[in-house]
Amino acid sequence: MVLVAGGSTAWGSGFALYEGSARGNALGGGLVGRADDASAIFFNPAGITQLPGLNVMAGATVIIPGTEVNTVNMYDGGKASEDTEFNAPTAPHFYATYQYSDHFWFGLGVFSSFGLMAEFDDEWAGRYNSHHAEVLSSTVNPNVAIKLNDHWSLAAGFDMMWFDIKLEQKIDAGAVFLQSGQTQVLEMLGLPPTVNDPSTNALDVDQQLTADNYFGYGFNLGLHWKPVNWLAAGVSYRSHIRQDLEGDAKYKKPAALEAIPGTGGMFNDTEAEGTIKLPDEYYLGLMIKPVDRLSLELGGIFTRWSTYDALTIKFDDAILPGMDTVSKVKDWNDVWRFNASAEYKALDWLDLRVGYVYDESPVPDETVDYLVPANDRHLYNFGLGFHRNAWTLDLSYTFLYIMDREVDQRQFADGVLESDFEGGYAHLMGLSFGYRF
């Protein structure tokens, strides 16, 4: 049934977060081989064996995204353009590491692994797919790191992730009457025999899906190798996490629909549940120091989004006669995120940092939608690091450029019109405070 198929895209876009710290942002994630501050818990926890004593770090990254979506209505050829609403979601982080002995370290991280904020005007042309979507997460990650010798370190940890989603969209209830052959109902209301036609809203039903899970569980591993002072390499892994979500589906029906006899059993509030398997990730990094004050790192992150092959939502009470389950095929792709960075110790109290990232989109053309109207991305990163006694202050700025994308229409099935995504961008500003006891 085409009516609520869009609702199953609540988690339907590339929404992993890699903003583990301000220094990590400035270096484009190039802290897998370096791994020499407390945020190594995020990037490669095996590196915390380089940190003596007790270390703490806390901060956040503010993300300000935007894009323009141009659409064409398949029924009348009408064109429209819509910008995303202004939002500034924040990804916080906290880390603590402790050296227990010459061979054992403990670490704790609290950070956001996945997140999303995409909002349009609730009357825009793509409202039958999505007009407001949020994904929030928080991961608590304790680790143990072992220093095997002067060159090799290992780490293992446990992930506990809280996950919350909210999706709002419109449903064209006229499809019920069209698909059941009751076209006289549409004629009575003066409506055309169309589905997901943005030129009319008389039978638009407001749908809001909310769900969360306390908690999903996974694990992480890390390996760090530093044979000499000018060379280091790291590998880390975070497992997939299954989120069994429970929540509510709420509906607001228009007066025109409620006035039609026999529609009382349609689109009533109910509880709902669904499952998503969040992807596992592989982090790689190689660091060299050609001179004492300069370090360079090349690396990559491989994210197995193919774990997100489908999503099924089950409603406790049927939202339409005989419909209590909606399933949607996604078939996302595994993707790479490549990074290169440089860090220069300009003064004893000042570090200069730059980084570049090329980030592939996991969403194939066949399932791309308005939840994240995006494509492959380029990230240009800059930052400063300040040091005074035991204190550190890291600042970062990233300009994220999203490549334009053309989207074929799936207006009848998914509410996705023929579209162009243009001018996509995000400003990311990070700040981290650190202290070594």
C-alpha positions as CSV (number, residue, x, y, z in Angstrom):
1,M,0.0,0.0,0.0
2,V,1.5,3.3,-1.0
3,L,0.0,5.3,1.8
4,V,2.4,4.7,4.6
5,A,5.4,3.3,2.7
6,G,7.3,6.5,3.3
7,G,6.8,6.1,7.0
8,S,9.2,3.1,7.0
9,T,12.0,5.4,5.9
10,A,12.3,6.9,9.4
11,W,15.9,5.7,9.6
12,G,16.5,5.8,5.9
13,S,19.7,7.7,5.2
14,G,23.4,7.8,5.9
15,F,23.4,9.2,9.4
16,A,26.6,8.0,11.1
17,L,28.5,10.6,13.0
18,Y,32.3,10.8,13.0
19,E,32.8,13.9,15.1
20,G,34.6,12.4,18.0
21,S,36.4,15.5,19.2
22,A,37.4,19.0,18.0
23,R,41.0,17.8,17.3
24,G,39.6,14.8,15.5
25,N,37.3,17.0,13.4
26,A,40.3,19.3,12.4
27,L,42.2,16.2,11.3
28,G,39.3,14.6,9.4
29,G,39.3,11.7,11.8
30,G,43.1,11.2,11.6
31,L,43.5,10.0,15.2
32,V,43.6,6.3,14.4
33,G,47.3,6.1,13.9
34,R,48.1,9.1,16.2
35,A,45.6,8.1,18.9
36,D,47.4,10.1,21.5
37,D,44.7,12.0,23.4
38,A,41.7,10.9,25.4
39,S,39.4,11.0,22.3
40,A,41.4,7.9,21.1
41,I,38.5,6.0,22.8
42,F,36.4,7.1,19.9
43,F,38.9,6.6,17.1
44,N,41.2,3.8,18.4
45,P,41.2,3.0,22.1
46,A,44.4,1.0,21.9
47,G,46.2,4.3,21.7
48,I,45.3,5.3,25.3
49,T,48.4,3.4,26.4
50,Q,50.3,6.5,25.3
51,L,48.6,8.6,28.0
52,P,50.1,8.6,31.5
53,G,48.0,9.2,34.6
54,L,44.4,10.4,34.5
55,N,43.1,12.3,31.5
56,V,39.7,13.8,30.8
57,M,38.2,15.6,27.8
58,A,34.8,17.1,27.2
59,G,33.2,19.1,24.4
60,A,30.8,19.2,21.5
61,T,30.4,19.7,17.8
62,V,27.6,22.0,16.5
63,I,26.4,21.0,13.0
64,I,24.5,23.5,10.8
65,P,23.3,21.8,7.6
66,G,21.3,23.1,4.6
67,T,20.4,22.2,1.1
68,E,17.9,23.1,-1.7
69,V,15.5,20.5,-3.2
70,N,13.9,21.3,-6.6
71,T,10.9,19.1,-7.5
72,V,8.7,18.4,-10.5
73,N,5.1,17.2,-10.0
74,M,4.5,14.2,-12.3
75,Y,0.9,15.0,-12.7
76,D,0.9,18.7,-13.9
77,G,4.6,19.4,-14.4
78,G,4.5,22.0,-11.6
79,K,7.9,23.0,-10.3
80,A,8.8,24.0,-6.8
81,S,11.9,24.7,-4.8
82,E,12.4,24.3,-1.0
83,D,15.3,24.9,1.4
84,T,15.7,22.8,4.6
85,E,14.7,24.6,7.8
86,F,17.5,26.0,10.0
87,N,18.6,23.6,12.7
88,A,21.8,23.3,14.7
89,P,22.0,19.9,16.2
90,T,24.9,19.2,18.6
91,A,27.0,16.1,19.1
92,P,28.6,16.1,22.6
93,H,31.5,14.0,23.8
94,F,33.2,13.0,27.1
95,Y,36.3,10.8,27.6
96,A,38.3,9.7,30.6
97,T,41.4,7.5,30.6
98,Y,43.4,6.1,33.6
99,Q,46.7,4.3,33.7
100,Y,46.3,1.5,36.2
101,S,49.8,0.0,35.8
102,D,52.6,-0.2,33.3
103,H,50.5,-2.6,31.2
104,F,46.8,-1.8,31.8
105,W,44.7,1.3,31.0
106,F,41.0,1.9,31.5
107,G,38.9,4.3,29.4
108,L,35.4,5.6,29.3
109,G,33.7,7.4,26.4
110,V,30.3,9.0,26.0
111,F,29.5,10.2,22.5
112,S,27.0,10.3,19.7
113,S,27.5,7.6,17.0
114,F,24.5,8.3,14.9
115,G,22.4,11.4,14.4
116,L,20.1,13.2,11.9
117,M,18.0,16.4,11.7
118,A,16.2,17.1,8.4
119,E,13.2,19.5,8.4
120,F,11.2,21.1,5.6
121,D,8.0,23.2,5.7
122,D,5.1,20.8,6.4
123,E,3.3,21.8,3.2
124,W,6.2,21.4,0.9
125,A,6.0,19.3,-2.3
126,G,7.8,16.3,-0.8
127,R,5.7,16.1,2.4
128,Y,4.4,12.7,1.5
129,N,7.9,11.3,2.0
130,S,9.1,13.4,4.9
131,H,9.0,16.9,6.3
132,H,10.6,16.4,9.7
133,A,13.0,13.7,10.9
134,E,15.3,13.3,13.9
135,V,17.7,10.6,14.9
136,L,19.3,10.9,18.3
137,S,21.8,8.5,19.9
138,S,24.2,8.3,22.9
139,T,26.8,5.6,23.3
140,V,28.5,4.7,26.6
141,N,31.7,2.9,25.9
142,P,34.0,1.5,28.6
143,N,37.4,0.1,27.4
144,V,40.4,-1.8,28.7
145,A,43.7,-1.3,26.9
146,I,46.8,-3.5,27.3
147,K,50.3,-2.5,26.4
148,L,52.0,-5.7,25.2
149,N,55.4,-4.1,24.8
150,D,57.0,-0.8,23.7
151,H,55.5,-1.1,20.2
152,W,52.1,-3.0,20.4
153,S,48.9,-2.2,22.3
154,L,45.5,-3.9,22.2
155,A,42.1,-2.7,23.4
156,A,38.6,-4.0,23.8
157,G,35.4,-2.3,24.9
158,F,31.6,-2.6,25.3
159,D,29.0,-0.3,23.6
160,M,25.7,0.6,25.2
161,M,23.7,2.8,22.8
162,W,20.4,4.6,23.5
163,F,18.6,5.3,20.2
164,D,15.6,7.6,19.5
165,I,13.8,8.6,16.3
166,K,11.0,10.9,15.3
167,L,9.5,11.1,11.8
168,E,6.7,13.4,10.6
169,Q,5.2,13.2,7.1
170,K,1.8,13.6,5.3
171,I,-0.2,10.7,4.0
172,D,-2.5,11.1,1.0
173,A,-5.6,9.3,2.2
174,G,-7.1,9.7,-1.2
175,A,-5.1,6.7,-2.3
176,V,-7.4,4.5,-0.2
177,F,-10.4,5.4,-2.3
178,L,-8.5,5.3,-5.6
179,Q,-7.1,1.9,-5.0
180,S,-10.4,0.5,-3.8
181,G,-12.2,1.9,-6.9
182,Q,-14.2,4.4,-4.9
183,T,-13.4,7.3,-7.2
184,Q,-16.8,8.8,-6.6
185,V,-15.5,9.9,-3.2
186,L,-12.8,11.9,-4.8
187,E,-15.2,13.3,-7.4
188,M,-17.6,14.4,-4.6
189,L,-14.7,16.3,-2.9
190,G,-13.7,17.8,-6.2
191,L,-10.3,16.0,-6.1
192,P,-8.3,14.5,-9.0
193,P,-7.7,10.7,-9.2
194,T,-4.0,11.1,-8.2
195,V,-1.8,9.9,-5.3
196,N,0.8,12.0,-3.5
197,D,-0.1,15.0,-5.6
198,P,1.3,18.1,-3.8
199,S,-1.2,20.4,-5.6
200,T,-4.0,19.3,-3.3
201,N,-4.0,18.7,0.5
202,A,-7.7,18.1,1.3
203,L,-7.1,14.5,2.4
204,D,-3.6,15.0,3.9
205,V,-3.3,13.0,7.2
206,D,-0.5,14.1,9.6
207,Q,1.6,11.1,10.7
208,Q,4.1,11.2,13.5
209,L,6.2,8.1,14.4
210,T,8.3,8.1,17.5
211,A,10.3,5.2,18.9
212,D,13.4,4.5,21.1
213,N,15.4,1.7,22.7
214,Y,17.2,1.6,26.0
215,F,19.7,0.0,25.1
216,G,21.3,-1.6,22.1
217,Y,24.6,-3.4,22.7
218,G,27.8,-4.0,20.8
219,F,31.6,-4.1,21.2
220,N,34.7,-2.5,19.9
221,L,38.4,-3.6,19.4
222,G,41.6,-1.6,18.8
223,L,45.2,-2.3,17.8
224,H,48.0,0.3,17.8
225,W,51.6,-0.2,16.6
226,K,54.4,2.3,17.1
227,P,57.8,0.8,16.2
228,V,59.6,4.2,16.2
229,N,58.7,7.7,17.3
230,W,58.2,8.9,13.7
231,L,55.8,6.1,12.6
232,A,52.6,4.7,14.0
233,A,49.6,2.7,12.6
234,G,46.2,1.8,14.0
235,V,43.2,-0.3,13.3
236,S,39.9,-0.3,15.2
237,Y,36.5,-1.9,14.9
238,R,33.0,-1.2,16.1
239,S,30.4,-3.9,15.8
240,H,26.9,-3.5,14.4
241,I,24.2,-2.8,17.0
242,R,20.6,-4.1,16.7
243,Q,18.0,-1.6,17.9
244,D,14.6,-3.1,18.8
245,L,12.5,0.1,18.8
246,E,9.1,0.6,20.5
247,G,7.0,3.7,20.2
248,D,3.8,5.3,18.9
249,A,2.2,6.2,15.7
250,K,0.0,9.3,16.0
251,Y,-2.4,10.7,13.4
252,K,-4.3,13.9,12.8
253,K,-7.0,13.5,10.2
254,P,-8.5,16.3,8.1
255,A,-12.1,17.2,8.5
256,A,-12.9,16.1,4.9
257,L,-11.8,12.6,5.7
258,E,-13.6,12.4,9.0
259,A,-16.8,13.5,7.3
260,I,-16.7,10.5,4.9
261,P,-18.8,7.6,6.2
262,G,-16.9,4.4,7.1
263,T,-13.6,6.0,7.7
264,G,-13.6,5.8,11.5
265,G,-11.2,2.7,11.5
266,M,-8.6,4.5,9.4
267,F,-5.4,6.1,10.8
268,N,-6.1,5.9,14.5
269,D,-3.3,6.3,17.1
270,T,-1.5,3.0,18.0
271,E,1.7,1.6,19.4
272,A,4.3,0.5,16.9
273,E,7.6,-1.4,16.9
274,G,10.5,-1.9,14.4
275,T,14.0,-3.2,14.2
276,I,17.2,-1.7,12.6
277,K,20.7,-3.1,12.5
278,L,23.1,-0.2,12.7
279,P,26.3,-0.8,10.7
280,D,29.7,-2.0,11.9
281,E,32.7,0.2,11.2
282,Y,36.4,-0.3,10.5
283,Y,38.9,2.5,11.2
284,L,42.4,2.6,9.6
285,G,45.2,5.1,10.0
286,L,48.9,5.4,9.2
287,M,50.9,8.3,10.8
288,I,54.4,9.5,9.9
289,K,56.5,12.4,11.3
290,P,58.8,13.6,8.6
291,V,60.2,16.2,11.1
292,D,59.8,16.4,14.8
293,R,57.1,19.1,14.8
294,L,55.0,17.8,11.9
295,S,52.8,14.7,11.8
296,L,50.9,13.4,8.7
297,E,48.2,10.8,8.7
298,L,46.3,8.9,5.9
299,G,43.4,6.8,6.8
300,G,39.9,5.6,6.1
301,I,36.7,4.3,7.7
302,F,34.7,1.5,6.1
303,T,31.1,1.4,7.1
304,R,29.0,-1.7,6.3
305,W,25.7,0.0,5.6
306,S,24.6,-3.2,3.8
307,T,23.3,-4.3,7.2
308,Y,20.5,-1.9,6.5
309,D,18.8,-4.0,3.7
310,A,15.2,-3.5,4.9
311,L,13.1,-2.1,7.7
312,T,9.8,-3.5,8.9
313,I,7.3,-1.5,11.1
314,K,4.6,-3.4,12.9
315,F,1.5,-1.6,14.3
316,D,-0.3,-3.0,17.3
317,D,-3.6,-1.9,15.7
318,A,-4.1,-1.9,12.0
319,I,-3.9,1.6,10.6
320,L,-6.0,0.6,7.6
321,P,-8.3,-2.5,7.4
322,G,-5.9,-5.5,7.1
323,M,-2.7,-3.4,7.3
324,D,-0.7,-3.8,10.6
325,T,2.7,-4.2,9.0
326,V,4.7,-2.1,6.6
327,S,8.0,-3.4,5.1
328,K,10.4,-1.4,3.0
329,V,13.5,-2.6,1.1
330,K,16.5,-0.3,1.4
331,D,19.5,-2.2,0.0
332,W,22.1,0.4,1.1
333,N,25.8,0.1,0.0
334,D,29.0,-0.4,2.0
335,V,31.0,2.8,1.7
336,W,34.4,4.3,2.4
337,R,35.4,7.6,4.1
338,F,38.9,8.6,3.2
339,N,41.0,11.2,5.1
340,A,44.3,13.0,5.0
341,S,45.6,15.4,7.6
342,A,48.6,17.4,8.9
343,E,49.3,18.7,12.4
344,Y,52.2,21.2,13.0
345,K,53.5,22.2,16.4
346,A,54.0,25.9,15.6
347,L,54.8,26.9,19.2
348,D,55.1,25.0,22.4
349,W,51.6,26.1,23.2
350,L,50.0,26.1,19.7
351,D,49.2,23.4,17.2
352,L,48.0,24.1,13.7
353,R,45.8,21.4,12.0
354,V,44.3,20.8,8.6
355,G,42.4,17.8,7.1
356,Y,40.5,16.6,4.1
357,V,37.8,13.9,3.9
358,Y,36.0,12.3,0.9
359,D,32.9,10.6,2.2
360,E,30.8,8.3,0.0
361,S,27.0,8.2,0.3
362,P,25.6,4.7,1.1
363,V,22.1,5.5,-0.4
364,P,21.5,4.0,-3.9
365,D,19.6,5.9,-6.5
366,E,16.7,3.5,-6.2
367,T,16.0,4.3,-2.5
368,V,17.3,7.9,-2.0
369,D,14.7,10.2,-0.4
370,Y,14.2,13.4,1.5
371,L,15.2,12.2,4.9
372,V,18.8,13.3,4.0
373,P,18.8,14.8,0.6
374,A,22.5,14.3,0.0
375,N,25.2,12.7,-2.1
376,D,29.0,12.1,-1.8
377,R,30.6,14.7,0.3
378,H,33.9,16.7,0.6
379,L,35.0,18.0,4.0
380,Y,37.6,20.7,4.5
381,N,38.8,20.8,8.0
382,F,40.8,23.4,10.0
383,G,41.7,23.7,13.7
384,L,43.9,25.0,16.5
385,G,45.2,23.4,19.6
386,F,46.2,25.4,22.7
387,H,48.3,24.0,25.5
388,R,48.9,25.5,29.0
389,N,50.3,23.3,31.8
390,A,47.9,20.4,32.1
391,W,45.1,22.1,30.1
392,T,44.3,21.8,26.5
393,L,41.7,23.6,24.3
394,D,41.0,22.4,20.8
395,L,38.9,24.3,18.3
396,S,37.8,23.1,14.8
397,Y,35.8,24.3,11.8
398,T,34.7,22.1,8.9
399,F,33.0,23.1,5.7
400,L,31.1,20.2,4.3
401,Y,30.2,20.3,0.6
402,I,27.6,17.9,-0.7
403,M,27.7,17.1,-4.4
404,D,24.5,17.8,-6.4
405,R,22.3,14.9,-7.2
406,E,19.4,14.1,-9.7
407,V,16.7,11.9,-8.4
408,D,14.2,10.0,-10.5
409,Q,10.5,10.2,-9.4
410,R,8.9,7.6,-7.2
411,Q,6.0,9.9,-6.5
412,F,3.2,7.3,-6.5
413,A,5.1,4.7,-4.4
414,D,7.2,6.8,-2.0
415,G,6.2,10.4,-2.4
416,V,9.6,11.2,-4.0
417,L,9.2,13.5,-6.9
418,E,11.6,14.0,-9.7
419,S,14.1,16.1,-7.9
420,D,17.5,17.9,-7.9
421,F,19.5,18.2,-4.7
422,E,21.6,21.4,-5.0
423,G,23.9,23.5,-2.9
424,G,24.1,21.1,0.0
425,Y,26.4,22.1,2.8
426,A,27.1,22.0,6.5
427,H,29.1,24.1,8.9
428,L,30.6,22.1,11.7
429,M,32.2,23.9,14.7
430,G,33.9,21.9,17.4
431,L,35.3,22.6,20.9
432,S,37.0,20.3,23.4
433,F,38.6,20.9,26.8
434,G,41.1,18.5,28.2
435,Y,43.0,18.1,31.5
436,R,45.7,15.8,32.6
437,F,45.9,15.1,36.3
